[in-house]
Amino acid sequence: MSASGMPLAEPDMTPLETEETLRRSVRARLDRLTKPQGSLGRLEDLVVELCVIQGDLHPQVSQAELLLFAADHGISDEGVSAFPRVVTAQMVGNFLRGGAAASVLSRLHGCGLRVIDVGVDADLDPHPLLQQSKIARGTANMLHADAMSTAQLQQALQIGRDTAIEAIDRGNRVLLFGEMGIGNTSASSLLLAGFSGSSLAECVGPGTGLDTAGVARKLAILEQVRGRSAASPPPSDPVAAAHAMLQRWGGFEIAALVGAIGATVAARAVPLIDGFSVSVAALIADRLAPGVLRRCVFSHCSAEPAHAHLLRRIGVEPLLSLGLRLGEGSGALLALPLLRSSVAFYEQMASFDDAGVSDRPKEDGP
Amino acid sequence: MSASGMPLAEPDMTPLETEETLRRSVRARLDRLTKPQGSLGRLEDLVVELCVIQGDLHPQVSQAELLLFAADHGISDEGVSAFPRVVTAQMVGNFLRGGAAASVLSRLHGCGLRVIDVGVDADLDPHPLLQQSKIARGTANMLHADAMSTAQLQQALQIGRDTAIEAIDRGNRVLLFGEMGIGNTSASSLLLAGFSGSSLAECVGPGTGLDTAGVARKLAILEQVRGRSAASPPPSDPVAAAHAMLQRWGGFEIAALVGAIGATVAARAVPLIDGFSVSVAALIADRLAPGVLRRCVFSHCSAEPAHAHLLRRIGVEPLLSLGLRLGEGSGALLALPLLRSSVAFYEQMASFDDAGVSDRPKEDGP
């Protein structure tokens, strides 16, 4: 089967039901399980969402893969990050050798890992976990020019789509998304401000660890970046506007994530969203195909202040709030056991009838 | 080895370091790992706590067991719960047959399960997962008499201690605690009010699912219960006072949990605390042996409003907040993967030196 086709025609899936009917069926099943109704809280809502996203009364979450997109950013020449650009390539090596947080957590939680080089500023040796899809050795410095050309943007979006569909075709019904790219919170901040209408100050933060002076400097540089293109307002068509902003400010990994998240939703697999930059990509994917955001599972709220701002704007409360600010898909990996837990109790718990447990509240009073 | 002896003399543990030295060593190790310092947020603090609790630079969290204490409550005759008393025994059967949330989640997360009958109002058949330690077929109705005698209280505390030590002797270095007992939020509410000085209204909630009128009725009954013993104020000695309150209002499962949590801390294993009633037991264990609370890991904040109240009072922010109100150790089981994740990255991530990753922030500026 190909997930790029009509996903609901897959032979092992239940026939299509309308979303509302499906929600009611899932709730009815949850309410027959041996627990007070609603007593598993957010995890009951999560099961409903997983069923709706997959269009199936029996969601599959055991086979999952983290797609970790990596790229460099021209703007990192301007001192907007606490770490030098070379760290992007070094960390890709660390992912592949198994020494990074994403490596450790994907092993622990039985989650596949695929690292996609869409623009790392280094020549990388072949590796079984590495997909070589380099568009260029980093984006252009957006202080002086658009980060990428129209052709590069289309290439990044297509790489993202193809990578997600291939992962789904390998049998994964949950895709975790992560990113690595020194300087990419600068791109994400500009994109969030551009798409949400929020002030840039609300969207800029310390990233991997700038101090107060560093954040002020980063904000000043990003104001300059934005000023450069202020004379040419984005097109009024939302898709054209999204493309224009991605071209000006995007990273290759962010654009690839936009494509990957959109394709995952279209194929009715579950996109498990990580932190700030991946959430910005999900927001943009929703502009390109309205409805995508409602089909994303948000794993955690990061310590980057703009992430909480973004989540509030879209009305999402993520599963975890642990003050993480690492990226790499680490928050998504930590939330994966919650997805599996929710489906496990939904599928495996006894019903009141099966277990001979009284489900009727007693008459009130002695 | 026996965990009931001097736990730090165990041969496989590092020599005792003072707590502060240990904390510094753990932080130093964390800061050498290939991630921005502090970027794993709460999970970094969690690793430090696990090391301190176990008194070891290399905490063991792979082998864990849920101790699920079950008992009935005389007060359930007064209509304080949404479910009838018979559900306690029915749910014990469900735990043992594998159909309850606790069963499903313990299987999924590779956690042992032991159900301890300390006072279920039914004759239970033997089962490999069931420990038969029945003290009586439920407590007395505390509206008319003390819930338990002095001898029964001592017996419950001792069962808890012995059960925890046996579980640790089986090789478990993390013990999860859960409870089952129709009516036990009534006991927990009275105990929390008694120990914290909070008003009873702040400590009473819907439990498994009372409506507003049901909660009002429950509160009125618990006010009567408290009124019964108002004439005899508790002793001024904190241990005697704790014993007196447990005897008046406690459940057998709550008293057993008090003993078990205290013994777990003394044996330097990790007590992973579940919801409202287990948290109340931890609070009481801390009165019996000050310092216990600082050595507990709180898994989640439940939907029972008094749980958030209790956690605020003791200044704890738990790992998860998912609106659970099931008990059974379900929240502790959901948090177990976070403990294992934190130890996994701490033990398995590469250091900056090992991985050849630049750990020095670059000179600021272009």
Interface residues (C-beta under 8 A of the other chain):
Chain A: L33 T34 K35 P36 Q37 G38 S39 L40 G41 R42 L43 D77 E78 G79 S81 A82 F83 P84 V86 V87 Q90 M91 G93 N94 R97 G98 G99 A100 A101 V104 L105 R107 L108 H109 T208 G209 A213 G214 R217 A303 L319 L320 S321 L322 G323 L324 R325 L326 S330 L333 L334 P337 L338 R340 S341 A344 F345 Q348 M349 A350 D354 A355 G356 V357 S358 P361 K362 E363 D364 G365 P366
Chain B: L33 T34 K35 P36 Q37 G38 S39 L40 G41 R42 L43 D77 E78 G79 S81 A82 F83 P84 V86 V87 Q90 M91 G93 N94 R97 G98 G99 A100 A101 V104 L105 R107 L108 H109 T208 G209 A213 G214 R217 A303 L319 L320 S321 L322 G323 L324 R325 L326 S330 L333 L334 P337 L338 R340 S341 A344 F345 Q348 M349 A350 D354 A355 G356 V357 S358 P361 K362 E363 D364 G365 P366
